[in-house]
Amino acid sequence: MRLDDPVVLDLTGVEDKAALMDRCADALGLPDWFGRNWDALADCLTDLPRPVALVVTGWQGYAEARPREWRTAREVFATAADENPTRLSVLLSLGGGFGGSS
């Protein structure tokens, strides 16, 4: 897994679970059968076709607007990373951007 070739999950403007699931599907290239629910996301994250360093950006607004959903999302990401640490790393960007942008 290389941090210089991450998958960026930009959650800027995400206001609900449906939008979060759509962003996850797009960023990670999840299969058509992805059910856009927490269990389906967990299944897809533990069955990625290649190692992924996932950098989550712009998450603060969603976390503030939907704290329970954000807590569940964090738990899903953490569990998937714990179950298969050689295939998935999840990093939360604390700044305004990633990859040199400000």
C-alpha positions as CSV (number, residue, x, y, z in Angstrom):
1,M,0.0,0.0,0.0
2,R,1.5,3.3,-1.0
3,L,0.4,6.6,0.4
4,D,1.6,8.4,-2.7
5,D,-1.2,6.7,-4.6
6,P,-4.2,7.0,-2.3
7,V,-7.9,6.8,-3.0
8,V,-9.4,10.1,-1.8
9,L,-12.9,10.0,-0.4
10,D,-14.0,13.6,-0.4
11,L,-17.1,14.1,1.8
12,T,-17.3,17.8,1.2
13,G,-21.0,18.7,0.9
14,V,-22.2,15.2,2.1
15,E,-25.3,15.7,4.3
16,D,-26.7,12.2,4.7
17,K,-26.0,8.5,4.6
18,A,-27.2,8.2,1.0
19,A,-24.7,10.8,-0.2
20,L,-21.9,9.1,1.8
21,M,-22.7,5.7,0.3
22,D,-22.7,7.3,-3.2
23,R,-19.3,8.9,-2.6
24,C,-17.9,5.6,-1.3
25,A,-19.2,3.8,-4.3
26,D,-17.6,6.3,-6.7
27,A,-14.3,6.7,-4.9
28,L,-13.7,3.0,-4.4
29,G,-15.3,1.8,-7.6
30,L,-17.6,-0.5,-5.7
31,P,-19.5,-3.1,-7.6
32,D,-23.1,-2.6,-9.0
33,W,-24.5,-4.9,-6.4
34,F,-23.3,-2.6,-3.6
35,G,-26.5,-2.1,-1.5
36,R,-25.6,1.3,-0.1
37,N,-26.0,0.3,3.5
38,W,-23.6,-0.2,6.4
39,D,-23.4,-4.0,6.1
40,A,-22.8,-3.8,2.3
41,L,-20.1,-1.2,2.8
42,A,-18.4,-3.4,5.4
43,D,-18.5,-6.3,3.0
44,C,-17.1,-4.3,0.2
45,L,-14.3,-2.8,2.3
46,T,-13.2,-6.2,3.5
47,D,-13.2,-7.6,-0.1
48,L,-11.3,-4.9,-2.0
49,P,-9.6,-6.3,-5.1
50,R,-6.3,-4.5,-4.3
51,P,-4.7,-2.8,-1.3
52,V,-6.1,0.7,-0.7
53,A,-4.9,3.7,1.3
54,L,-8.2,5.6,1.7
55,V,-7.8,9.3,2.7
56,V,-11.1,10.8,3.9
57,T,-11.3,14.5,3.4
58,G,-14.0,17.1,4.0
59,W,-15.6,14.9,6.6
60,Q,-16.1,17.5,9.3
61,G,-19.4,18.9,8.0
62,Y,-20.9,15.5,7.8
63,A,-19.6,14.6,11.2
64,E,-21.2,17.7,12.7
65,A,-24.5,17.4,10.8
66,R,-25.0,13.6,11.4
67,P,-22.8,12.6,14.4
68,R,-24.5,9.1,14.8
69,E,-24.1,8.3,11.2
70,W,-20.5,9.5,11.2
71,R,-19.7,7.4,14.3
72,T,-21.2,4.3,12.5
73,A,-19.1,5.1,9.4
74,R,-15.9,5.4,11.5
75,E,-16.7,2.1,13.1
76,V,-17.2,0.4,9.7
77,F,-14.0,1.8,8.3
78,A,-12.0,0.9,11.5
79,T,-13.4,-2.6,11.6
80,A,-12.6,-3.2,8.0
81,A,-9.1,-1.9,8.4
82,D,-8.5,-3.9,11.6
83,E,-9.8,-7.1,9.9
84,N,-7.4,-6.7,6.9
85,P,-4.7,-4.2,7.6
86,T,-2.6,-5.3,4.6
87,R,-5.5,-4.4,2.3
88,L,-7.0,-1.3,3.8
89,S,-5.7,1.8,5.6
90,V,-8.1,4.6,6.4
91,L,-6.7,8.1,7.1
92,L,-8.7,11.1,8.1
93,S,-7.4,14.3,6.7
94,L,-7.5,17.0,9.4
95,G,-6.7,19.9,7.0
96,G,-8.6,21.5,4.2
97,G,-7.2,19.3,1.5
98,F,-4.9,16.5,0.5
99,G,-2.0,16.2,-1.9
100,G,-0.6,19.7,-1.5
101,S,-3.7,21.7,-1.8
102,S,-4.6,24.3,0.9
